[in-house]
Structure formats: C-alpha cells, structure tokens
Amino acid sequence: MKIEIFSGKQKISDFDLLHNFNIHRDTFSTIKKAFDAKVPVVVSTIYWPSLKYSLLWNKGIVKKSKALTAELINKIDFLGLSSVKKMLNKADLLLPNSQAEKEIISKYFGIKSEKIIPIANGADERFKDSDSKEFEQKFGLKNFILCVGRIEERKNVLSLVHAMKDSKEKLVIIGNAKEGSEKYAKKCREEAGKNTVFLGAIPHESSLLASAYAACKVFALPSWYETPGLAALEAGLAGANIVITQEGCTKEYFDEFASYVNPANVKHIREKIFFELEKPKNQKLQQHILKNFLWKNTGIQTLEAYNNILYKK
C-alpha cells in the first residue's frame, strides 16, 4: 500500500482512501472533495471537549460561571462546529483513540456508534531499552521527578511546580513554552523552588530524552486532561513510576499501573508523587504497554480499518 500526504495539489480522485488526522473545521473542504469524488474517508478524531477545563484553569472565568451546568458547557463547546458535524457524518469511519472519546463523539455529534472504532495511540518500542547513564552523566541527576511536554496552561505545569516547591526532591521539566503561553511559562519559572530544573526542549528522537525517562523515578503529568499522554507512555516503557491526571482517557491506558491525580488539587498531586517516589520501580507497566500500546499495534489496527472500508462488500 502506497501512502502519500495530500497537499491539495494532487487530484483527490487518484487516491483510494483519504485519512484525515483531526476534525478541525478547516479540513472540511478537503473531506467534501473526497466525498464528492466518491473517495472513502477515514478520520482520526483526536477530540476532547476542553471548555470545562478552560473554566477551571482560568479562575476569573470560574468565579463568573458557577451557574454553568455540564450540559450547558458542552453546548457552548460545540457552538460553531456545524462543519465538524458534517465532516463526521460524511466520513466512512471514525477512529478515536479511546472508548471514552468514542462515547463523546457519538453522544454530542449524534454519530452512530457502529461507525466509530477506537484505535489506541502508542509509544515507540525503543524506549523500553532506555539507559539512564547519558542523562546522569550530563546533568548529575537520578531518581528525580520528571515532566516532559509543552509548558502551557492545559499541562498544568504551574500546579506541579507548586506541588513540589520546598521539597528536597528534584523536579526536572523538559519542554518549551507553547506559542501564546510565554507568560505562563515565565510564571512557572518565577514561582518554582530551587529544587526545580528547567532544561528546555529535547528532540523526541534524541537518546538523551530516552535516558531522562530511564533516569527519573517518577514521571508526572497532572494535566487538566490527557488523551492519553504519549510522554507518560514513553516514560512507562522506560520503567518510570507514573503520576497522571484522572481527566481524559488515561485510565484506559494506564489501568492499575499508575497513580491518578485531581489536577485542581495541588496537595493531591504532591501526595501521589511522594507515594510513587516511595515505591520501587517494577516492570508491570512496561509489560502492559508492550502488550497493548505500541505504534506497530496501532498501525496493524489502522490497516484493518482501511481494508474494511476498501474491500467491504
């Protein structure tokens, strides 16, 4: 099977199938072209309703929104998404990355559940062979708390910084500010304790990142939601103990092999991190990820989905 990225310059009718990797309304025109050309369309939805979490992390809004019900929040969240609903209805198959996402798509966009097949995200198998020596030798750090990802409000880095402030345990943060979150990132640095180290971004393909995963004792991701948190999967493959948000689809991936936190509760985040610091590392999560959440598994399941569309009778 030949795979080619559609740039808009090719004739869409020359393709056997179009796979769209988001449901941003700007991609609707491409999907409509495929539909008009009778080219089957598969969509990886990559969707999670975010407004209620925005209300939580923006205290000014929260104070004004006590009367907002969950139902109203969801209605607001979908305002202006008519093109997205049309996109999902026109698609032949939808591939969310969790059962929870499937239920959200079905409920709020009115899509028949039989048209939605969850296919889990994965991690690169190479992380299971990570060695801590490179990171230890470069930075002189071992058995610390690690967070990897963009520094932005949704990742809730400031709460993590507050949770570990004045602790003797080292907190290492790898990542740069997301565009538009520079003030937030500056605040994280200003309010961090002396135990916190900001290293900036490390390329995903770098052996140093894999070594950081292996060198840490606990990987912490107390985001407002995750679907599911790919860096946490990578760290779990490298043998780290995991502390992750309870919001999103994390429990479908990490099951009983992680500690879950309420992202709005700094004390809870701190307690769970110390709980995992005291536990010895083990291979249970690593084996769970190897069995269920590698990219090669995602690829096989995606190919099966393609074949179901291309060769259905």
N, C-alpha and C positions, 0 to 999 in steps of 0.2 A: 504494500500500500504506500503510495506516494503522498507525502504531506507537504503542503505549501502554505505559507502565510498569505492571506488575501489582502492586497494593498489597495484595492479599489480600481487598479488599472487593468486587471485581467477581466475576462468575460466570466461572470459567475456561473453561466450555463456550462462552462467547461469543467466544472467541479462536480464530483459525485455526491459530496456532502459538505455542508458548512458547519463548523463547530465554533460557536461564539463563547468567549470566556468571561462574560459578565452580563448584567442586564441594564447597563447604563442606557438611558433613553437615546443617546447619540448614535447607538449602533442599530437602532430600529430600521433605518433606511436600508442598511445592508441586508438585514434579515428579510425585509419586504422584497428586495430584489431577488433574493434566493427563492422566496415563496412564489413570486410571480414567474420565475424561471423553472418552477417545479423541482428545485434542488432541495433535498431534505435538510432540515436544520436541527442541530443539537445545541442546547445551551447549558453551560455550567453556570448556575445562577449566582453563586458567590454572594448571597444576600443574608443580611440580618438586620431587623428593624433597629435603628440606632437612636431615635429621638428620645426615648425614655432614659437612655444612658446619658445623652447630652444634658438632659434636665438635671440629672444627678450631679454631674461634674461641674455644671455651671450654677453655683449657689444663688446667683442673682435671679436666675430663672426659676429655680426650685422654690424660692420664697413666694413667687407670684403664681405658682402652678399647683398649689395644694389641692385645688378642686378638680384637677385633671384626673380622669379615670384612665385605667389601662386601655379601655375601649376607645376613648377619645384620642389618646396618644397615638394609637395605631391608625386611626382615621386621619389624623394630621400627618403622620409619617408617610401616608400614601397619596397625599394631595399632589396633583400634577403628574402622577405616574400612569396616566391612561395609556401612553405609548408603550410603557413597560408591560402592562397587562395585555395589550395587543401582541407584543413580541412573544410573550409566553404562550398565548393562545395559538399563534401561528407556528411555533416550534413543534417539531415532531416528538421530541423527547427532551426532558429537563433532567439535569444531573447535579443536584445539590450535594454538598459534602457531608451531610448528616441526616438522620431521621428527623431530628428537630427542625432542620431547615426545610425538609420536605413538608412537614406539617404546617409550617408558617406559610410557605408558598401556596399550598393547597387551600388553606383557610382564608388568607387575606387577598389572594388574587383569583380565587374561585376556579382553580385548575384541578381537573380530575386526577386523583391520586395514582391511577394506573399509568399515567403519562410521566410520572416522576420516579426516577430510580436513583436513590442515594449511592454515590461512589465516594469513598473516603479519600481525603488527602493523605499524603505520605511523607516519608523522610528518606534521604539518601542513605543507603546501607553502609557507606564508607564511615559514618560516624560511630559505628559500633567498634571500630578499630582505633579510635582516637587515643592518643598518648599525651599525658599531661606535661611531659618534660619540656617541650618547647616553650609553653606558656610560663611554666615555673622558672625556667632559666632566664627568660626575658624580663619578667616582672617580679620575680621573687615571691609569688603568691600561690597558695594552695589551700584547699578546703574552705573556700570563701563562698559568699552568696553572689550569684551571677544573674544579670538580666541582659538580654540581647534583643534589640529591636529599635524602632524609631522612638525618639523622645517626643511624645505628644500626649495630649490630654487623655485620649482613649486608652493608651497603655498604662495610665495611672502611675507613672514613674514617681511623681511627687509624693504620693502616699507611701510608696516603697521606701523612698528616701526618709520620710518622717518615721516610718516603722522601725528603721534600723539606726536612726540617729542616736548618738551617745552609746552605741553598742561597741563592744570590743571586737566584734566580728567584722571582717572586711566585706564591703559591698562593692562589687565591680559592675559598672554599667558600660556596655558596648553598644554604640549606636550614635547617630547624629540627630539633630532636631529635624522633624518633618517640616517641609516648607509651610510657613504660616504659623509654626509653633515655636519660633525662636525665643519669644518672651517667656513661654512656659519652660523651655529648656534652661534658660538663664535662671529662672526662679528655682528650678531643681538644683542647679549648681550652688546657688547662693544659700539655700536652706539645708544643704547636705552637711552631714557631720564630717569630722576629719577621717572617719573610717571609710568614706566613700571615694572611689576612684572612677573617674570618667575617662575612658580610653578612646572615645570616638568610634567611628565605624571600622570594622574589619571585613574585608571581602568574604563573601559566602564560600567561595572556593578555596580560601586560604587554609592551610594546615594549622595556622595559629588559632583560628576560630574553633576548629575541632579540638585543639589542645586545651583551649579555655573551657570548653564543655567538660572535658575529662578532668581538668584540674579543680573545678568547683565542687563543693559538697552539695549545695542546694541551688537549683535554678528556680528563680521566682518570676512569675508573670501575673501580677494581680490586676490585670486589665479590667475595664468596665465590661468587656465581653471578648471572647475569642472563638474563632471557628476553624481550627481548634487551638491555634498557637503552634506554628510549624517549628519555631525555635525550641519550644519545650519538647517536641517530639525528637528533635535532633539531640538535645541535651540528655533526654531519657535514653536514647540509643547509646550515648557515650557513658552512661552509668550514673548520672546525677540523680539525686532525690528531687522531686518536683513539688513546688507550691504554685498553684494556678487558680485563676478566677473560677468561681462557681457559675458565672454567667456565660451563656452561649452554649456550645455543644461539647464542652471539654470532657464531661463525664462519659460521653460515648466513646471517647478515645482513651482516656487515662484510667477509667474504671476505678478499681480499688487501689491503684498503684500510685496515687498522688494525694496530696492534701489540698483541699479546696477552700478558698477564702471569699469572704464578702468584701468586694472592692471598696465599699463605702466605710469599712471599719478598719482603721489603722491598727488598733490593738489586736484584732483578729489576725491580720496579716503578720504582725510580729510574732504572735503566739505560734502560728503554724510554721513559720520559718524556723523558730527555735526547736519546735517539735521535730522537724526534719533534720536539723543540724545534729540532734542527739541520736538519731537513728543511724545505724551502719548502712553503707551502700549495699545494694544487692542487685541481682540480675533479673528480677521478676518483671520489672517494667521493660527492660531491654528486650527480653524474650517475648513479651506481649506485643511490642512494636514490631519486632522482626516477623512475627507470625501474621500480624494484621494490617500494618500501616507502612509499607514500603511503596515507593513510587512504581516499582515494577508491578505490584498488585493493582495499583490504580490504572496503569497502562493496559493490563490484561482486561480489566472490567470495562474500561472505556472502549476498547476494541470490540468487545462483545456487544456493547450498546450500539456501536456503529453497524455491526453486522445484522443486528435485529431490525434496524431501520432499512438498510440497503437490500437485504435479502428476504424481507418478510413477504409472505405470500398474500 
